[in-house]
Every structure is written in C-alpha cells, then in structure tokens.
Amino acid sequence: MTNKKYLLGMLAMVLVFGVAFLGCDNPTNGGNSGTGTGIFGTWDSNDGGLSSTLIFNSNGTFQIYSSVSGWNDGVWSASGGFLTVNSPGVMSGSHSHSISGNTLTIHWSGSYTRTYSRRI
C-alpha cells in the first residue's frame, strides 16, 4: 500500500511538471516568431529624459529601474506578441511588443510607446 501511494505521488509530480513544461510558450523568443535572440537580458531606454532599465530573467522574473521610482521586481511572460508584466504597485497588464535585432519596443498603456536597446 505504501508503494502504491509513493508511485501515485511520483506519477502526479511527473504529470504536473509535464503539463507545465509542454503547456508553456517558448519564452526564449519573447513570444515573437523569428526573433532568435529573445527578450532575456538587460534593456536600457532614455526616452524623453527618463532613464529606465528592464532585466528579463529566464525564470519569469524581471527587475525594472526608473530614474523616478528606483528598482522594483516583478514577474513576466510573453506570448503571441504580448508581454504580460506584474510588478505590484508599479505596473501590470499585457502590452504588445516587438523585438528587432537589439531593439525592444513596448507599447505600454494607452498610446505610450517606449524603445529599449539591448545592453551588450
């Protein structure tokens, strides 16, 4: 009986991890087909005199720096050309985005668009 419980527990874990792995979009390309280099890494912007930095980690977390609010943490995902971010008290929501070479363009809320350059 103990062996059956152990095997059922192991089977359940394998199924959960399998579904989680197979059900995820490929984040290496930021949800954009053909970008190749992906969204992972550090991106800097200085639009309109406001400097900001985004750091996208492969584990689905990110850090954002703004010259106004300093450093904040959050979680992210990308699928179908949309970047979904959640940093409590700072920003949240899904925003269209595109990557071309070392340029990331994010269309934030409303008509606000910001361009970031990959830090190399």
N, CA and C atoms as a LAMMPS dump frame, in Angstrom:
ITEM: TIMESTEP
0
ITEM: NUMBER OF ATOMS
360
ITEM: BOX BOUNDS ff ff ff
-5.0000000000000000e+02 5.0000000000000000e+02
-5.0000000000000000e+02 5.0000000000000000e+02
-5.0000000000000000e+02 5.0000000000000000e+02
ITEM: ATOMS id mol type element x y z
1 1 1 N 0.825 -1.194 0
2 1 2 C 0 0 0
3 1 3 C 0.866 1.253 0
4 2 1 N 1.943 1.243 0.766
5 2 2 C 2.842 2.385 0.805
6 2 3 C 3.492 2.606 -0.556
7 3 1 N 3.861 1.503 -1.231
8 3 2 C 4.464 1.615 -2.561
9 3 3 C 3.491 2.227 -3.56
10 4 1 N 2.216 1.877 -3.481
11 4 2 C 1.223 2.423 -4.397
12 4 3 C 1.069 3.935 -4.183
13 5 1 N 1.042 4.366 -2.937
14 5 2 C 0.933 5.791 -2.645
15 5 3 C 2.158 6.535 -3.171
16 6 1 N 3.329 5.935 -2.971
17 6 2 C 4.565 6.545 -3.433
18 6 3 C 4.558 6.66 -4.958
19 7 1 N 4.179 5.601 -5.646
20 7 2 C 4.145 5.602 -7.102
21 7 3 C 3.102 6.583 -7.645
22 8 1 N 1.941 6.642 -6.994
23 8 2 C 0.921 7.6 -7.409
24 8 3 C 1.4 9.04 -7.207
25 9 1 N 2.09 9.26 -6.11
26 9 2 C 2.649 10.589 -5.847
27 9 3 C 3.681 10.979 -6.893
28 10 1 N 4.548 10.039 -7.243
29 10 2 C 5.563 10.294 -8.269
30 10 3 C 4.908 10.54 -9.627
31 11 1 N 3.904 9.754 -9.963
32 11 2 C 3.186 9.906 -11.218
33 11 3 C 2.521 11.285 -11.293
34 12 1 N 1.914 11.698 -10.202
35 12 2 C 1.266 13.008 -10.157
36 12 3 C 2.286 14.125 -10.385
37 13 1 N 3.462 14.024 -9.768
38 13 2 C 4.502 15.039 -9.95
39 13 3 C 4.976 15.083 -11.4
40 14 1 N 5.186 13.913 -11.991
41 14 2 C 5.633 13.852 -13.38
42 14 3 C 4.59 14.479 -14.304
43 15 1 N 3.31 14.187 -14.066
44 15 2 C 2.245 14.754 -14.887
45 15 3 C 2.164 16.269 -14.753
46 16 1 N 2.28 16.775 -13.532
47 16 2 C 2.211 18.214 -13.301
48 16 3 C 3.372 18.911 -14.007
49 17 1 N 4.583 18.391 -13.838
50 17 2 C 5.733 19.002 -14.493
51 17 3 C 5.633 18.877 -16.012
52 18 1 N 5.148 17.763 -16.499
53 18 2 C 5 17.571 -17.941
54 18 3 C 4.014 18.538 -18.545
55 19 1 N 2.865 18.718 -17.903
56 19 2 C 1.854 19.65 -18.398
57 19 3 C 2.39 21.075 -18.329
58 20 1 N 3.055 21.423 -17.24
59 20 2 C 3.605 22.774 -17.101
60 20 3 C 4.646 23.041 -18.177
61 21 1 N 5.499 22.074 -18.461
62 21 2 C 6.55 22.251 -19.455
63 21 3 C 5.985 22.319 -20.861
64 22 1 N 5.117 21.418 -21.212
65 22 2 C 4.569 21.367 -22.562
66 22 3 C 3.568 22.475 -22.829
67 23 1 N 2.929 22.981 -21.793
68 23 2 C 1.904 23.996 -21.975
69 23 3 C 2.433 25.406 -22.072
70 24 1 N 3.739 25.608 -21.912
71 24 2 C 4.302 26.953 -21.923
72 24 3 C 4.743 27.37 -23.308
73 25 1 N 4.575 28.665 -23.591
74 25 2 C 5.107 29.233 -24.817
75 25 3 C 6.621 29.271 -24.691
76 26 1 N 7.311 29.358 -25.788
77 26 2 C 8.764 29.411 -25.782
78 26 3 C 9.215 30.823 -25.437
79 27 1 N 9.649 31.081 -24.191
80 27 2 C 9.989 32.433 -23.79
81 27 3 C 11.307 32.92 -24.374
82 28 1 N 12.11 32.041 -24.966
83 28 2 C 13.388 32.492 -25.493
84 28 3 C 13.208 33.447 -26.645
85 29 1 N 12.061 33.432 -27.285
86 29 2 C 11.855 34.392 -28.362
87 29 3 C 10.851 35.469 -27.977
88 30 1 N 10.52 35.559 -26.701
89 30 2 C 9.64 36.628 -26.245
90 30 3 C 8.262 36.58 -26.865
91 31 1 N 7.865 35.403 -27.37
92 31 2 C 6.559 35.282 -27.975
93 31 3 C 6.501 35.809 -29.402
94 32 1 N 7.64 36.191 -29.955
95 32 2 C 7.687 36.689 -31.328
96 32 3 C 8.403 35.677 -32.198
97 33 1 N 7.77 35.194 -33.229
98 33 2 C 8.4 34.231 -34.125
99 33 3 C 9.576 34.877 -34.832
100 34 1 N 10.679 34.145 -34.867
101 34 2 C 11.82 34.552 -35.662
102 34 3 C 12.717 35.599 -35.056
103 35 1 N 12.54 35.972 -33.799
104 35 2 C 13.416 36.987 -33.233
105 35 3 C 14.778 36.417 -32.882
106 36 1 N 14.858 35.147 -32.568
107 36 2 C 16.142 34.489 -32.351
108 36 3 C 16.821 34.841 -31.044
109 37 1 N 17.159 36.106 -30.834
110 37 2 C 17.907 36.475 -29.644
111 37 3 C 17.038 36.539 -28.407
112 38 1 N 15.761 36.746 -28.56
113 38 2 C 14.822 36.712 -27.446
114 38 3 C 14.834 37.933 -26.57
115 39 1 N 14.004 37.891 -25.559
116 39 2 C 13.804 39.035 -24.677
117 39 3 C 14.696 38.968 -23.432
118 40 1 N 15.29 37.788 -23.17
119 40 2 C 16.134 37.655 -21.983
120 40 3 C 17.281 38.658 -22.026
121 41 1 N 17.607 39.193 -20.863
122 41 2 C 18.75 40.103 -20.781
123 41 3 C 18.355 41.478 -20.271
124 42 1 N 19.279 42.414 -20.463
125 42 2 C 19.126 43.769 -19.944
126 42 3 C 18.86 44.74 -21.085
127 43 1 N 17.852 45.585 -20.897
128 43 2 C 17.421 46.553 -21.899
129 43 3 C 17.398 47.94 -21.261
130 44 1 N 17.952 48.926 -21.956
131 44 2 C 18.015 50.299 -21.444
132 44 3 C 17.259 51.258 -22.359
133 45 1 N 16.675 52.302 -21.747
134 45 2 C 15.967 53.324 -22.503
135 45 3 C 16.215 54.677 -21.851
136 46 1 N 16.232 55.689 -22.684
137 46 2 C 16.365 57.062 -22.187
138 46 3 C 15.44 57.966 -22.982
139 47 1 N 14.217 57.512 -23.182
140 47 2 C 13.215 58.29 -23.929
141 47 3 C 12.745 59.475 -23.1
142 48 1 N 12.728 60.635 -23.701
143 48 2 C 12.173 61.815 -23.045
144 48 3 C 12.899 62.216 -21.776
145 49 1 N 14.166 61.857 -21.634
146 49 2 C 14.939 62.222 -20.455
147 49 3 C 14.709 61.342 -19.245
148 50 1 N 13.795 60.373 -19.355
149 50 2 C 13.532 59.44 -18.257
150 50 3 C 14.298 58.15 -18.54
151 51 1 N 15.3 57.865 -17.738
152 51 2 C 16.065 56.639 -17.967
153 51 3 C 15.388 55.476 -17.259
154 52 1 N 15.417 54.324 -17.931
155 52 2 C 14.865 53.117 -17.326
156 52 3 C 15.629 51.91 -17.847
157 53 1 N 15.609 50.855 -17.043
158 53 2 C 16.271 49.594 -17.374
159 53 3 C 15.314 48.468 -17.055
160 54 1 N 15.222 47.507 -17.967
161 54 2 C 14.455 46.277 -17.757
162 54 3 C 15.418 45.113 -17.818
163 55 1 N 15.313 44.192 -16.874
164 55 2 C 16.111 42.967 -16.884
165 55 3 C 15.151 41.793 -16.856
166 56 1 N 15.088 41.041 -17.965
167 56 2 C 14.214 39.873 -18.071
168 56 3 C 15.034 38.613 -17.815
169 57 1 N 14.649 37.85 -16.806
170 57 2 C 15.325 36.598 -16.45
171 57 3 C 14.563 35.413 -17.028
172 58 1 N 15.296 34.328 -17.304
173 58 2 C 14.69 33.147 -17.923
174 58 3 C 13.706 32.428 -17.005
175 59 1 N 13.728 32.728 -15.706
176 59 2 C 12.807 32.07 -14.773
177 59 3 C 11.469 32.801 -14.645
178 60 1 N 11.224 33.802 -15.513
179 60 2 C 9.946 34.509 -15.491
180 60 3 C 9.899 35.689 -14.539
181 61 1 N 11.036 36.071 -13.971
182 61 2 C 11.08 37.258 -13.117
183 61 3 C 11.755 38.388 -13.886
184 62 1 N 11.505 39.605 -13.449
185 62 2 C 12.194 40.748 -14.046
186 62 3 C 12.429 41.815 -12.99
187 63 1 N 13.381 42.692 -13.293
188 63 2 C 13.623 43.866 -12.478
189 63 3 C 13.464 45.07 -13.402
190 64 1 N 12.91 46.132 -12.851
191 64 2 C 12.764 47.369 -13.606
192 64 3 C 13.341 48.502 -12.774
193 65 1 N 14.118 49.349 -13.446
194 65 2 C 14.657 50.539 -12.809
195 65 3 C 14.127 51.753 -13.554
196 66 1 N 13.7 52.724 -12.8
197 66 2 C 13.274 54.001 -13.364
198 66 3 C 13.957 55.098 -12.56
199 67 1 N 14.399 56.158 -13.241
200 67 2 C 15.045 57.263 -12.535
201 67 3 C 14.064 57.97 -11.598
202 68 1 N 12.774 57.655 -11.734
203 68 2 C 11.757 58.236 -10.86
204 68 3 C 11.492 57.369 -9.637
205 69 1 N 11.324 56.032 -9.857
206 69 2 C 10.902 55.161 -8.744
207 69 3 C 11.957 54.181 -8.261
208 70 1 N 13.145 54.155 -8.858
209 70 2 C 14.196 53.239 -8.416
210 70 3 C 13.941 51.821 -8.909
211 71 1 N 14.469 50.826 -8.187
212 71 2 C 14.365 49.416 -8.573
213 71 3 C 13.102 48.765 -8.032
214 72 1 N 12.462 47.938 -8.859
215 72 2 C 11.308 47.139 -8.458
216 72 3 C 11.394 45.783 -9.134
217 73 1 N 10.76 44.788 -8.526
218 73 2 C 10.76 43.418 -9.045
219 73 3 C 9.365 43.037 -9.516
220 74 1 N 9.315 42.01 -10.369
221 74 2 C 8.032 41.512 -10.827
222 74 3 C 8.178 40.199 -11.568
223 75 1 N 7.092 39.76 -12.155
224 75 2 C 7.076 38.538 -12.964
225 75 3 C 6.599 38.903 -14.366
226 76 1 N 7.017 38.109 -15.362
227 76 2 C 6.663 38.383 -16.745
228 76 3 C 6.41 37.099 -17.501
229 77 1 N 5.693 37.226 -18.612
230 77 2 C 5.536 36.141 -19.583
231 77 3 C 5.294 36.806 -20.935
232 78 1 N 5.555 36.061 -22.005
233 78 2 C 5.341 36.598 -23.346
234 78 3 C 4.711 35.529 -24.217
235 79 1 N 3.721 35.937 -24.986
236 79 2 C 3.051 35.01 -25.883
237 79 3 C 2.298 35.795 -26.946
238 80 1 N 2.41 35.355 -28.183
239 80 2 C 1.635 35.948 -29.264
240 80 3 C 1.85 37.433 -29.467
241 81 1 N 3.064 37.912 -29.222
242 81 2 C 3.35 39.33 -29.412
243 81 3 C 2.937 40.219 -28.255
244 82 1 N 2.497 39.602 -27.146
245 82 2 C 2.119 40.372 -25.969
246 82 3 C 3.041 40.036 -24.806
247 83 1 N 3.467 41.061 -24.125
248 83 2 C 4.3 40.95 -22.941
249 83 3 C 3.409 41.232 -21.74
250 84 1 N 3.292 40.267 -20.841
251 84 2 C 2.485 40.445 -19.642
252 84 3 C 3.43 40.626 -18.464
253 85 1 N 3.272 41.722 -17.748
254 85 2 C 4.128 42.037 -16.61
255 85 3 C 3.272 42.301 -15.382
256 86 1 N 3.834 41.981 -14.229
257 86 2 C 3.166 42.277 -12.969
258 86 3 C 4.23 42.625 -11.937
259 87 1 N 4.27 43.883 -11.576
260 87 2 C 5.139 44.376 -10.517
261 87 3 C 4.231 45.163 -9.577
262 88 1 N 3.794 44.525 -8.481
263 88 2 C 2.801 45.141 -7.592
264 88 3 C 3.138 46.592 -7.225
265 89 1 N 2.161 47.455 -7.435
266 89 2 C 2.315 48.857 -7.1
267 89 3 C 3.058 49.674 -8.149
268 90 1 N 3.598 49.003 -9.192
269 90 2 C 4.365 49.719 -10.204
270 90 3 C 3.702 49.619 -11.567
271 91 1 N 3.48 48.377 -12.041
272 91 2 C 2.864 48.168 -13.348
273 91 3 C 2.295 46.77 -13.429
274 92 1 N 1.296 46.622 -14.259
275 92 2 C 0.76 45.3 -14.55
276 92 3 C -0.038 45.386 -15.834
277 93 1 N -0.239 44.233 -16.47
278 93 2 C -1.038 44.183 -17.681
279 93 3 C -0.295 43.552 -18.835
280 94 1 N -1.009 43.394 -19.95
281 94 2 C -0.44 42.84 -21.174
282 94 3 C -0.257 43.969 -22.177
283 95 1 N 0.909 43.982 -22.808
284 95 2 C 1.262 45.062 -23.713
285 95 3 C 1.882 44.476 -24.97
286 96 1 N 1.499 44.993 -26.132
287 96 2 C 2.116 44.493 -27.354
288 96 3 C 3.58 44.932 -27.377
289 97 1 N 4.4 44.082 -27.978
290 97 2 C 5.819 44.392 -28.051
291 97 3 C 6.42 43.759 -29.298
292 98 1 N 7.578 44.226 -29.669
293 98 2 C 8.304 43.638 -30.79
294 98 3 C 9.795 43.758 -30.527
295 99 1 N 10.538 42.826 -31.104
296 99 2 C 11.987 42.834 -30.999
297 99 3 C 12.531 42.804 -32.424
298 100 1 N 13.421 43.727 -32.706
299 100 2 C 14.096 43.754 -33.985
300 100 3 C 15.58 43.955 -33.71
301 101 1 N 16.35 42.887 -33.901
302 101 2 C 17.777 42.965 -33.587
303 101 3 C 17.976 43.217 -32.106
304 102 1 N 18.612 44.34 -31.785
305 102 2 C 18.867 44.699 -30.389
306 102 3 C 17.937 45.805 -29.905
307 103 1 N 16.758 45.917 -30.532
308 103 2 C 15.782 46.942 -30.152
309 103 3 C 14.479 46.28 -29.722
310 104 1 N 14.037 46.628 -28.52
311 104 2 C 12.77 46.16 -27.97
312 104 3 C 11.823 47.356 -27.911
313 105 1 N 10.667 47.226 -28.528
314 105 2 C 9.656 48.278 -28.479
315 105 3 C 8.449 47.744 -27.726
316 106 1 N 8.046 48.458 -26.692
317 106 2 C 6.875 48.068 -25.899
318 106 3 C 5.834 49.174 -26
319 107 1 N 4.628 48.784 -26.37
320 107 2 C 3.505 49.714 -26.428
321 107 3 C 2.766 49.598 -25.093
322 108 1 N 3.168 50.463 -24.15
323 108 2 C 2.572 50.432 -22.823
324 108 3 C 1.13 50.926 -22.906
325 109 1 N 0.506 51.122 -21.801
326 109 2 C -0.903 51.539 -21.736
327 109 3 C -1.176 52.79 -22.563
328 110 1 N -2.357 52.826 -23.144
329 110 2 C -2.748 53.976 -23.953
330 110 3 C -1.904 54.081 -25.208
331 111 1 N -1.411 55.258 -25.479
332 111 2 C -0.608 55.468 -26.684
333 111 3 C 0.875 55.617 -26.365
334 112 1 N 1.283 55.231 -25.167
335 112 2 C 2.672 55.389 -24.74
336 112 3 C 3.532 54.238 -25.259
337 113 1 N 4.51 54.551 -26.087
338 113 2 C 5.439 53.561 -26.635
339 113 3 C 6.846 53.919 -26.195
340 114 1 N 7.585 52.896 -25.785
341 114 2 C 8.963 53.12 -25.336
342 114 3 C 9.879 52.14 -26.043
343 115 1 N 11.048 52.623 -26.465
344 115 2 C 12.033 51.811 -27.156
345 115 3 C 13.227 51.579 -26.24
346 116 1 N 13.659 50.324 -26.17
347 116 2 C 14.783 49.917 -25.337
348 116 3 C 15.87 49.319 -26.218
349 117 1 N 17.125 49.49 -25.826
350 117 2 C 18.266 48.906 -26.526
351 117 3 C 18.864 47.819 -25.644
352 118 1 N 19.192 46.683 -26.285
353 118 2 C 19.801 45.571 -25.543
354 118 3 C 21.2 46.005 -25.076
355 119 1 N 21.469 45.765 -23.8
356 119 2 C 22.792 46.034 -23.267
357 119 3 C 23.7 44.865 -23.643
358 120 1 N 24.767 45.165 -24.326
359 120 2 C 25.663 44.098 -24.803
360 120 3 C 26.93 44.082 -23.992
